[in-house]
Structure formats: C-alpha cells, structure tokens
Amino acid sequence: MEDVSIEQMSSLVEMEENTTESVSTPSQINPDNYSLPLDRSNFTKLTNALTLIQGICSDCEISEGNIRCRTDDRKNLISMDLTSILDQRNIAFSGLKNKLILLNTFSFTSDTNENDNTILIEANQSNFEFSDSTSRLIVRRPISSYLNNTYVNDEDFSTIANSVREDAVLFRLTINNMEKKRLSKLCDAFCSNSIIFEFNGDTCNYYVETTSKDNVSKSVQNINLNRSIEGKKTLVNNLAVVLDIPDNLEITCYLVGENYCMFKSELKYFGIPVTILTKSRIVDINND
C-alpha cells in the first residue's frame, strides 16, 4: 500500500488562521538584496542543515529564513527554521546537491591565515554570491516556478496544516535517538520505507516488516490512544526516522476524519527546529 501524497492534504477541513501581521524589524532587512557575513562555524551549520535534505529535495527555496516544501516524492512536507543563521533573508538553489558541493569548497582553509574566518553571502536580483579572502562563488538566482521544491506559502500551508489541532490528537510518542537509529537500520535492512502503527482498541504499537512479512521487528512500547480504534493500522513514511539528525523524535498523531492520520514529527538539528508533516490512510489490519 502506498503512502498518501502530501498534495491531498489541501482537501482537509478548515483551520483557524494563525497568521499575524509582521512587524518591521529594526534592521529593515531586504530579504532579496543583502550582504550577510557569517563566521565559518555558522556557514558550516547552514550547509550541513541543507545536506540533510539534499537526498529528498532536488531544489531548495528559503523564504524569510525558513524552508517549507514538499519532498520530491510528495509524501512529506518538511520545514526547517534557519532564522538563527539567516534571519529574514531569502535564498534559493536549483540542483541542491551540486550547489552544496560547490559551497563546501569554502571548508578548505589556509593554515597560515587564522583570521580567514568569515564567509560573505551577498544577494541581488540576479545572483547569490559567496566569498572569503581567497575566492568568490557566483550562483545564478533560479526562477522559482522552475523549482521542484518551492516554498509553500501561508495560504496553502494553512490548508495542509488544517488537521493539526489539539482536539484531533490521537496520541503522542517520543522515540529516543537510539531507537530511532535502530528503526532506520531495520528499514534499510528490510527494504521498507514505512513504519506500521497498529491500533488495538485503547492502545497501539509500531513495527517494521519486510514486504513478504517473513521478518518483523516490533516495539515493546504500548501507546495510549485518546480514541478507541480496533483492528486497524496505518503505514507512515519513515522519513522522520531515517533523517540523519542526532536527536529524539517527538511524534504527534492527529486523527483526520475517520480514515486518515496526520503525523507531525519534530526534531532539532543542533538547535535548528525541523518539522515533518506526513499523511497516511487508516486501513483494516488485514489489508496488504
């Protein structure tokens, strides 16, 4: 059974508006035309954070310091708050993996120049430019409509996030970093891209299995449900488990109508908040 496309979330029930009028920042940052000096540690933190998604997002569009896009397979929506590094600035890359190879050339530094610790990011209407005391890299600003992973605007996101309401919470779950790594290895060994949650009345548990069902690894943890569901299961895409983030995974599962779940998975990558929204269908426990 295939996971439900994140595109289908737009048909969910209405959500209360959470948009507030933005207040002008004292610095009056122009998000598209700026000059931003970063020390090398923050620049490395930025490129490492982008490296996390290079295998699941072909392109990257950062709007006002935030990533909020659908993954290439359209099964997840991922958001990342980079305002601690970029503040409210915009930046975009087509061919993210290739651009990161270029940006990582700034990791090579001279042993004789201890003061060479600043990388300057400059943006204008045509280019994004990266420079230090040794070289300058000029990257053409991509056309947003040509990107595969564009920023999801507030109007579309409010529809997608519609089901993420407190009165719809089915359960909450914390998976510690050790167990998350174990699940990731099991998914790899079983050639599975899903975690199965099985509902057994007032509780549920989760497991990973091979397609042939001859190998299975079940968690011993019983999760209390806020609503009784008997003889059902849901297969949720395993991105939140396999993403290489050394942190505990906080999952909140929301019930959407009678036939769907919305999984909100939250992690932090060295202080950078990462959130993944994944929708899955609830089916009969014997449904293959």
FENDASUL-V748982 format. One line per field, one symbol per residue. burial: 1 if it has 24 or more other C-alpha atoms within 12 Angstrom, else 0. A space follows every 10 residues. Layout:
burial = ???
This chain:
burial = 0011111110 0100000000 0000000001 1101010101 0111111111 1111011111 1111111111 1111111111 1100111111 1111111011 0011011000 0000001111 1111000111 1100001010 1100001111 1100011111 1111100111 1111100011 1011011000 0111111110 0011111110 0000001000 0010100010 0111111111 1111101111 1111110001 1111111110 0111111111 11100000
